Amino acid sequence: MGDIVREFIGLPSPVVGRAGAGGHPCQGIYHRPGGTVAPRTAFIATHYNVDFSEHYLASFLARRGYGFLGWNTRFRGNEAHFLLDHALAEIGVGVRWLREHAGAERVILLGNSGGGSLMAAYQSQATEPNVAPAPGMRPIPAIEELPAGDMFIALAAHSGRPEVLTNWLDPSVTDETDALSADPALDPFDAGNGPPYSQEFQRTYRAAQRARNERITDWALAQLAALQGTRAKDRLFNVYRTWADLRMTDPAIEPSDRRPNWCYLGEPVKANYGVFGIGALNTLRSWLSMWSLRTSQTTAAPHLRRITAPSLVVHATADTGVFESDASALFDALGATDKRLEFITADHYLLEPAGARTHAADLIAAWVAAKS
């Protein structure tokens, strides 16, 4: 395939207005093969907060004859204020643009990494509306008539925001306002606990992770209730130490091709006590909308059950944050009868080994072509 045309797309949101500095809430880059014939099939990829406008697969799939819209809602780089229903409305803007302006007859929802559960939620809402606003927020009419995708792909995808955060939470935190507080009996980096970690420690640890998530939810709900009748409608807060999945440090738990003692930010103990982490900064409502096991609607499984379109799950076997059990759970939860699970030898971003992105693009393109 020849040259790739890249077109910047900036569009209004059905939820909020254009920024004072001029930026549209919904923005992205449309990649397509050069020439005058518009691709009949196009992908759209969106994440909760990561900028997907220049997604790593965009040029690979454009060279194979497809359109690819790397699409951002207004929550790109703005995870702390995320609201699911608002994001779905703005993903719908991108899907409509592909159908009505780019000439796409088929739209494929690509759920990559955290975007797996987000795009599952989009398709779920488009086919069987079910998403409610965060506590105290008004319903968004725009999510009641979303244009559905024709196919769904989960690539190196997490099982949901509450699940991934809880699996990574450090349950040894004893004081949510003190980033250094730790219960030695639950400290994953205390050599006395492992690795290797005993089965008993693993069970206790996982239960304590869920308990920490529930305590934060209890606190957030109480804080929202306390704000009623005051001048404030919400507040910011931090969640410390979110790089502590035992699988990151102990390769014997769910063995795979992954690098031992490693996470997306490097050595887990250093990442865990650093200032960069998922869910690190929240509002009360964004915690309830995105991270809470009890109240969030960003868990993939309930949405996947509503997806009946042809679906593909691709798992990267050297991923340090998504594991085979996650991919299998996603696959099993899909309501589609036409579904397929594939494995590729690659890390989370398909950077290693060399050629992993080409392999993934070939696999996806062949699967799509077979559905023509």
Residue pairs with C-beta under 8 A, 6 or more apart in sequence:
1 33
1 62
1 63
1 64
1 65
2 33
2 34
2 35
3 33
3 34
4 31
4 32
4 33
4 34
4 59
4 62
4 63
5 31
5 32
5 33
5 34
6 29
6 30
6 31
7 29
7 30
7 32
8 27
8 28
8 29
9 26
9 27
9 28
9 29
9 30
9 69
9 71
9 94
9 97
10 23
10 24
10 26
10 27
11 24
11 25
11 26
11 27
11 93
11 94
11 97
12 18
12 24
12 25
12 26
12 93
13 24
13 25
13 26
13 73
13 74
13 89
13 90
13 93
14 89
14 90
14 92
14 93
14 140
14 141
14 142
15 25
15 74
15 86
15 89
15 90
15 140
15 142
16 25
16 74
16 86
17 25
18 24
18 25
19 25
25 73
25 74
25 90
26 71
26 72
26 73
26 74
26 90
26 93
26 94
27 53
27 71
27 72
27 76
28 52
28 53
28 69
28 70
28 71
28 72
28 94
29 53
29 54
29 58
29 69
29 70
30 67
30 68
30 69
30 102
31 58
31 59
31 61
31 62
31 67
31 68
31 69
31 70
32 38
32 39
32 42
32 62
32 66
32 67
32 68
32 102
33 39
33 62
33 63
33 65
33 66
38 67
38 102
38 103
38 104
39 65
39 66
39 67
39 102
39 103
39 104
40 103
40 104
40 105
40 106
41 66
41 67
41 104
41 105
41 106
41 107
41 108
41 368
41 372
42 66
42 67
42 68
42 69
42 98
42 102
42 104
42 106
42 107
42 108
43 57
43 61
43 66
43 67
43 68
43 69
43 107
43 108
43 109
43 110
43 153
44 68
44 69
44 71
44 91
44 94
44 95
44 98
44 107
44 108
44 109
44 110
44 149
45 52
45 55
45 57
45 58
45 68
45 69
45 70
45 71
45 110
45 111
45 112
45 115
45 119
46 52
46 71
46 72
46 73
46 87
46 91
46 94
46 115
46 118
46 119
46 122
47 72
47 76
47 112
47 113
47 114
47 115
47 118
48 75
48 79
48 82
48 87
48 114
48 115
48 118
48 161
48 290
48 298
49 75
49 76
49 77
49 78
49 79
49 82
49 114
50 76
50 113
50 114
50 115
51 72
51 76
51 77
52 70
52 71
52 72
52 76
52 112
52 115
53 70
53 71
53 72
54 70
55 68
55 70
55 110
55 112
56 349
56 350
56 357
57 68
57 110
57 112
57 155
57 357
57 360
57 361
57 364
58 68
58 70
59 68
60 357
60 358
60 360
60 361
61 68
61 361
61 364
61 365
62 68
63 361
64 361
64 362
64 365
65 365
66 365
66 368
67 98
67 102
67 104
69 94
69 97
69 98
69 102
71 91
71 94
73 86
73 87
73 90
73 91
74 86
74 90
75 81
75 82
75 83
75 86
75 87
79 278
79 279
79 281
79 286
79 290
80 236
80 281
80 282
80 283
80 286
81 283
81 286
82 286
82 289
82 290
83 133
83 134
83 137
83 285
83 286
83 289
84 121
84 131
84 134
84 289
84 290
84 296
84 297
84 298
85 131
85 132
85 133
85 134
85 137
85 139
85 140
85 143
86 140
87 118
88 121
88 122
88 125
88 131
88 143
88 146
89 140
89 142
89 143
89 146
91 118
91 119
91 122
91 146
92 122
92 126
92 142
92 143
92 146
92 147
95 107
95 122
95 146
95 147
95 149
96 147
98 104
98 107
99 105
99 107
99 147
106 150
106 151
107 147
107 149
107 150
108 149
108 150
108 151
108 152
108 153
108 368
109 119
109 122
109 123
109 149
109 151
109 152
109 153
110 119
110 153
110 155
111 117
111 118
111 119
111 120
111 152
111 153
111 154
111 155
111 157
112 154
112 155
112 156
112 157
113 155
113 156
113 157
113 158
113 322
113 348
114 157
114 158
114 161
114 164
115 157
116 154
116 155
116 157
116 158
116 159
116 300
116 330
117 157
117 158
117 159
117 160
117 161
117 298
117 299
117 300
117 303
118 298
119 149
119 152
119 154
120 152
120 154
120 300
120 303
120 304
120 307
121 131
121 297
121 298
121 300
121 303
122 146
122 149
123 148
123 149
123 152
123 303
123 306
123 307
123 309
124 130
124 131
124 302
124 303
124 304
124 306
124 307
125 131
125 143
125 146
125 303
126 146
126 147
126 148
126 149
127 148
127 306
127 307
127 308
128 306
129 143
129 144
130 297
130 302
130 306
131 143
131 297
132 139
132 297
133 139
133 140
134 285
134 286
134 288
134 289
135 221
135 224
135 285
135 288
135 295
136 224
136 233
136 285
137 285
148 309
149 309
150 309
150 310
151 309
151 310
151 311
151 312
151 368
151 371
152 307
152 309
152 310
152 311
152 312
152 334
152 336
153 311
153 312
153 313
153 314
153 364
154 311
154 312
154 313
154 314
154 327
154 330
155 314
155 360
155 364
156 314
156 315
156 316
156 319
156 322
156 346
156 348
156 349
156 350
157 300
157 313
157 322
157 326
157 327
157 330
158 164
158 300
158 321
158 322
158 326
159 299
159 300
159 301
159 326
159 329
159 330
160 296
160 298
160 299
160 300
160 301
161 278
161 279
161 290
161 291
161 296
161 298
161 299
162 213
162 290
162 291
162 292
162 293
162 296
162 298
162 299
163 293
163 299
163 300
164 278
164 321
165 213
165 242
165 278
165 279
165 291
166 209
166 210
166 212
166 213
166 293
167 209
167 245
168 242
168 243
168 244
168 245
168 248
168 278
168 321
169 209
169 212
169 213
169 241
169 242
169 244
170 182
170 188
170 240
170 241
170 242
170 243
170 244
170 272
171 186
171 205
171 208
171 209
171 211
171 212
171 244
172 182
172 183
172 184
172 185
172 186
172 187
172 188
172 208
172 241
172 244
173 181
173 182
173 183
173 212
173 240
173 241
174 181
174 182
174 183
175 181
176 215
176 216
176 219
176 237
176 238
176 239
176 240
178 240
179 238
179 240
179 241
179 273
180 273
184 190
184 192
185 193
186 193
186 204
186 205
186 208
187 193
188 194
188 197
188 205
188 244
188 246
188 249
188 268
189 244
189 249
189 268
189 269
189 272
193 201
194 201
194 246
194 249
194 250
195 246
195 249
195 250
195 252
196 250
196 252
197 205
197 246
197 250
197 253
202 246
202 253
205 246
210 293
213 291
213 292
213 293
214 293
214 294
216 239
216 287
216 291
216 292
217 287
217 288
217 292
217 293
217 294
217 295
220 237
220 284
220 287
220 288
220 292
221 288
223 235
223 284
224 234
224 284
224 285
224 288
227 233
227 234
227 235
227 284
234 283
234 284
234 285
235 283
235 284
236 281
236 282
236 283
237 281
237 282
237 283
237 284
237 287
238 280
238 281
238 282
239 277
239 279
239 280
239 281
239 282
239 287
239 291
240 277
240 280
241 272
241 273
241 277
242 272
242 277
242 278
242 279
242 280
243 263
243 265
243 268
243 271
243 272
243 274
243 277
244 268
244 272
245 263
245 268
245 321
246 253
247 253
247 254
247 323
248 261
248 262
248 263
248 268
248 320
248 321
249 260
249 261
249 268
249 269
251 258
251 260
251 261
254 323
254 324
254 325
256 317
256 318
256 319
256 323
256 324
257 317
257 318
257 345
258 317
258 318
258 319
258 320
258 347
259 318
259 320
259 347
261 267
261 268
262 268
262 320
263 271
263 320
263 321
264 271
264 320
264 321
264 348
265 271
265 274
265 276
265 277
271 277
279 287
279 290
279 291
282 290
282 291
288 295
288 296
289 295
289 296
289 297
289 298
290 296
290 298
300 330
300 333
301 329
301 330
301 333
304 330
304 333
304 334
304 335
305 333
305 334
305 335
306 335
307 334
307 335
307 336
308 335
308 336
308 337
309 336
310 336
310 338
310 339
310 371
311 334
311 336
311 338
311 339
311 340
312 339
312 340
312 342
312 364
312 367
313 327
313 330
313 331
313 334
313 339
313 340
313 341
313 342
314 342
314 343
314 344
314 360
314 363
314 364
315 322
315 324
315 326
315 327
315 341
315 342
315 343
315 344
316 322
316 344
316 345
316 346
316 347
316 348
316 350
316 356
317 324
317 343
317 344
317 345
317 346
318 345
318 346
318 347
318 348
318 352
319 346
319 347
319 348
320 347
320 348
321 348
322 348
327 341
327 343
328 341
331 339
331 341
340 367
342 363
344 350
344 356
344 359
344 360
344 363
345 353
345 356
346 352
346 353
346 356
346 359
346 360
347 356
350 356
350 357
350 360
351 357
